[in-house]
Amino acid sequence: MLENFKDKIQSLIEYLPPIPGVMNDLIKLLNAGNCDVREISDLIEKDPSLSVNILRIANSAFYGLPYKVSSLQQAVNLIGLKELASLCMFCSIGPALKPPAGMKTIDLKMFWRHSIATGIIAKIFCREFSIGVREDLYLAGLIHDIGKIIIDRSDHDVYSEVVRLTYDNNVSIGEAENKIIGESHSSIGSWLLEKWKLPRMFIETAAYHHSVRDASEEHRELVAVVSLADQIARLRGFGFGGDMRGTIINETEAFAIVRDGNPHVKDIDLAGFVMDLDRADSEISELEKIING
């Protein structure tokens, strides 16, 4: 275990550039819980590139709307306030964490592919099996692994050793992180999101997606759905999710929690759902273009 690595991580989080002003204002609106269509539209219009990206997402395969969305207000009306606010934060997070030119990093395209896939699979799972988790689910999926980027930014060589250990010893990424650096990406991700003052559901998703029962009762089901989606995305090879071990999805803690709150889930064809996820490819590709663009 590396000494003082936790201090190094916390120093990096402290000195990362602040989140963009628009994102900060959106977080305040989400936390206040009383935002309206005009307020959100006016805020987004302050950032032209954000406005363009939101309209691109609204018109993408991710939503599959029957006609072209031409204005932010129309996008808000069709997608929903909280959903749109979450998408705005999605468009801001990638640039906020972009490394300096020339810096060695993990494969960020693979990282974001896995994160995007997790959010999309979580939404598809809830829609297909009538699970009433909130609109913020996609963003929770997108940022569940954000701590990995922070560890890598702190010391790329150390995180490369973590990844090697997962392959060589067939252990989870969390086990490898704790063995080498004494902290996991889950706890480190939650520190960053707490600094950014994101709503509690996002902080808990980052912190507990590998230990779902530790989440608060209020947010446990949302964390469980993201945890399930994370494991499914990993099994389907959508980006790099941490390790290559097999998982029986319907025997996981996350599935048990979702099933307890939604008894009909015990009868679903989960294997068929997992095998049929090629249909998510176009949605993942659309959002990858935006976050990597």
TORMI-975310 format. One record per residue (C-alpha): x, y, z; residue number from 1. Coordinates in steps of 0.25 Angstrom, whole numbers. Last residue first. Example, Ala and Ser with C-alpha at 12.3 -4.5 7.8 and 13.67 -1.06 7.14 Angstrom:
SITE  55  -4  29  2
SITE  49  -18  31  1
This chain:
SITE  -64  63  -118  293
SITE  -61  52  -107  292
SITE  -73  55  -99  291
SITE  -82  57  -111  290
SITE  -77  46  -120  289
SITE  -78  36  -109  288
SITE  -93  40  -107  287
SITE  -96  36  -121  286
SITE  -88  23  -120  285
SITE  -95  19  -107  284
SITE  -109  21  -114  283
SITE  -105  14  -126  282
SITE  -99  2  -118  281
SITE  -111  0  -109  280
SITE  -118  -9  -119  279
SITE  -106  -19  -117  278
SITE  -113  -21  -103  277
SITE  -120  -34  -107  276
SITE  -111  -43  -99  275
SITE  -113  -36  -86  274
SITE  -128  -36  -87  273
SITE  -129  -50  -91  272
SITE  -121  -54  -79  271
SITE  -130  -46  -70  270
SITE  -143  -52  -75  269
SITE  -151  -46  -64  268
SITE  -158  -54  -53  267
SITE  -151  -49  -41  266
SITE  -154  -35  -46  265
SITE  -169  -36  -43  264
SITE  -165  -34  -28  263
SITE  -160  -19  -30  262
SITE  -155  -14  -17  261
SITE  -149  -27  -13  260
SITE  -145  -30  -27  259
SITE  -136  -17  -28  258
SITE  -129  -21  -15  257
SITE  -127  -35  -19  256
SITE  -121  -31  -33  255
SITE  -111  -21  -26  254
SITE  -107  -32  -16  253
SITE  -103  -41  -28  252
SITE  -109  -55  -31  251
SITE  -118  -50  -43  250
SITE  -105  -44  -50  249
SITE  -97  -57  -49  248
SITE  -83  -50  -51  247
SITE  -71  -54  -59  246
SITE  -57  -47  -56  245
SITE  -51  -38  -66  244
SITE  -48  -26  -58  243
SITE  -50  -11  -57  242
SITE  -61  -7  -66  241
SITE  -53  -5  -79  240
SITE  -62  -1  -90  239
SITE  -75  -8  -93  238
SITE  -71  -22  -93  237
SITE  -84  -29  -90  236
SITE  -80  -34  -77  235
SITE  -75  -20  -73  234
SITE  -88  -13  -77  233
SITE  -96  -24  -70  232
SITE  -88  -21  -57  231
SITE  -89  -6  -58  230
SITE  -104  -7  -61  229
SITE  -106  -16  -48  228
SITE  -98  -5  -40  227
SITE  -106  6  -46  226
SITE  -119  -1  -43  225
SITE  -114  -4  -29  224
SITE  -110  11  -26  223
SITE  -124  15  -31  222
SITE  -131  5  -21  221
SITE  -122  9  -10  220
SITE  -125  24  -11  219
SITE  -135  27  0  218
SITE  -130  14  8  217
SITE  -116  20  9  216
SITE  -105  13  2  215
SITE  -97  2  10  214
SITE  -106  -9  4  213
SITE  -100  -6  -10  212
SITE  -86  -9  -7  211
SITE  -79  -8  -21  210
SITE  -88  4  -26  209
SITE  -86  10  -12  208
SITE  -78  22  -13  207
SITE  -81  27  -27  206
SITE  -96  24  -26  205
SITE  -96  31  -12  204
SITE  -90  44  -17  203
SITE  -100  44  -29  202
SITE  -112  42  -20  201
SITE  -107  52  -10  200
SITE  -108  64  -20  199
SITE  -95  69  -26  198
SITE  -87  79  -17  197
SITE  -75  79  -26  196
SITE  -66  75  -14  195
SITE  -76  64  -10  194
SITE  -75  59  -25  193
SITE  -60  59  -23  192
SITE  -60  52  -10  191
SITE  -70  42  -15  190
SITE  -61  38  -27  189
SITE  -50  35  -17  188
SITE  -58  26  -9  187
SITE  -63  18  -21  186
SITE  -49  18  -28  185
SITE  -44  10  -16  184
SITE  -34  14  -5  183
SITE  -21  8  1  182
SITE  -12  10  -12  181
SITE  -8  -4  -16  180
SITE  -16  -13  -8  179
SITE  -29  -4  -8  178
SITE  -28  -1  -23  177
SITE  -26  -16  -26  176
SITE  -38  -20  -18  175
SITE  -46  -9  -24  174
SITE  -42  -13  -38  173
SITE  -47  -27  -36  172
SITE  -37  -39  -35  171
SITE  -33  -48  -47  170
SITE  -18  -48  -42  169
SITE  -11  -44  -55  168
SITE  -23  -36  -60  167
SITE  -27  -28  -48  166
SITE  -12  -26  -44  165
SITE  -9  -20  -58  164
SITE  -20  -10  -55  163
SITE  -15  -6  -42  162
SITE  -1  -5  -48  161
SITE  -6  5  -58  160
SITE  -12  13  -47  159
SITE  2  14  -41  158
SITE  8  18  -54  157
SITE  -3  29  -56  156
SITE  -1  36  -43  155
SITE  -11  46  -38  154
SITE  -18  47  -51  153
SITE  -20  32  -51  152
SITE  -26  33  -37  151
SITE  -35  44  -41  150
SITE  -40  37  -54  149
SITE  -43  25  -46  148
SITE  -52  33  -36  147
SITE  -62  36  -48  146
SITE  -67  22  -48  145
SITE  -81  25  -44  144
SITE  -81  37  -53  143
SITE  -89  33  -65  142
SITE  -98  23  -57  141
SITE  -103  34  -48  140
SITE  -105  43  -60  139
SITE  -114  33  -66  138
SITE  -122  31  -53  137
SITE  -126  45  -51  136
SITE  -140  43  -57  135
SITE  -144  35  -44  134
SITE  -145  20  -42  133
SITE  -159  14  -45  132
SITE  -156  0  -50  131
SITE  -165  -4  -61  130
SITE  -156  -16  -66  129
SITE  -153  -10  -80  128
SITE  -152  5  -75  127
SITE  -144  2  -63  126
SITE  -134  -7  -71  125
SITE  -133  2  -83  124
SITE  -130  14  -73  123
SITE  -119  6  -66  122
SITE  -113  1  -79  121
SITE  -112  15  -84  120
SITE  -105  20  -71  119
SITE  -95  8  -71  118
SITE  -93  9  -86  117
SITE  -88  24  -84  116
SITE  -79  20  -73  115
SITE  -73  8  -81  114
SITE  -71  17  -93  113
SITE  -65  28  -85  112
SITE  -54  19  -79  111
SITE  -51  12  -93  110
SITE  -50  26  -99  109
SITE  -41  30  -87  108
SITE  -31  19  -89  107
SITE  -24  22  -76  106
SITE  -15  34  -76  105
SITE  -2  40  -80  104
SITE  -1  55  -80  103
SITE  2  61  -94  102
SITE  -8  72  -93  101
SITE  -14  74  -80  100
SITE  -25  64  -75  99
SITE  -40  67  -78  98
SITE  -47  66  -65  97
SITE  -56  78  -67  96
SITE  -57  75  -81  95
SITE  -64  62  -78  94
SITE  -72  67  -67  93
SITE  -79  78  -75  92
SITE  -87  70  -85  91
SITE  -92  61  -74  90
SITE  -96  73  -65  89
SITE  -105  78  -77  88
SITE  -111  64  -78  87
SITE  -114  64  -63  86
SITE  -121  77  -65  85
SITE  -129  71  -77  84
SITE  -134  59  -69  83
SITE  -137  68  -57  82
SITE  -146  77  -65  81
SITE  -152  67  -75  80
SITE  -149  62  -88  79
SITE  -160  67  -97  78
SITE  -163  81  -90  77
SITE  -148  83  -88  76
SITE  -144  80  -102  75
SITE  -156  89  -107  74
SITE  -150  100  -98  73
SITE  -136  98  -103  72
SITE  -141  99  -118  71
SITE  -141  92  -131  70
SITE  -145  77  -127  69
SITE  -146  69  -139  68
SITE  -158  59  -140  67
SITE  -162  45  -135  66
SITE  -152  45  -123  65
SITE  -142  34  -123  64
SITE  -137  38  -109  63
SITE  -123  33  -109  62
SITE  -123  32  -124  61
SITE  -120  46  -125  60
SITE  -129  59  -127  59
SITE  -129  62  -112  58
SITE  -114  59  -111  57
SITE  -111  69  -122  56
SITE  -120  79  -116  55
SITE  -112  78  -103  54
SITE  -99  79  -110  53
SITE  -102  92  -117  52
SITE  -107  98  -104  51
SITE  -95  94  -97  50
SITE  -86  100  -108  49
SITE  -94  113  -107  48
SITE  -93  114  -92  47
SITE  -102  125  -86  46
SITE  -114  118  -94  45
SITE  -113  107  -83  44
SITE  -117  117  -72  43
SITE  -129  123  -80  42
SITE  -134  109  -83  41
SITE  -133  104  -69  40
SITE  -140  117  -63  39
SITE  -151  116  -74  38
SITE  -155  102  -72  37
SITE  -155  103  -57  36
SITE  -146  100  -45  35
SITE  -152  97  -31  34
SITE  -143  86  -26  33
SITE  -133  94  -19  32
SITE  -123  84  -20  31
SITE  -125  83  -35  30
SITE  -125  98  -37  29
SITE  -112  99  -29  28
SITE  -106  88  -38  27
SITE  -110  95  -50  26
SITE  -103  108  -45  25
SITE  -90  100  -43  24
SITE  -92  94  -57  23
SITE  -93  107  -63  22
SITE  -81  113  -56  21
SITE  -72  101  -61  20
SITE  -67  92  -50  19
SITE  -55  98  -43  18
SITE  -41  94  -48  17
SITE  -35  83  -40  16
SITE  -27  88  -28  15
SITE  -35  82  -16  14
SITE  -37  69  -24  13
SITE  -22  68  -26  12
SITE  -19  70  -12  11
SITE  -29  60  -7  10
SITE  -22  50  -17  9
SITE  -8  53  -11  8
SITE  -13  52  3  7
SITE  -19  38  0  6
SITE  -6  34  -6  5
SITE  1  37  7  4
SITE  7  23  8  3
SITE  6  14  -4  2
SITE  0  0  0  1
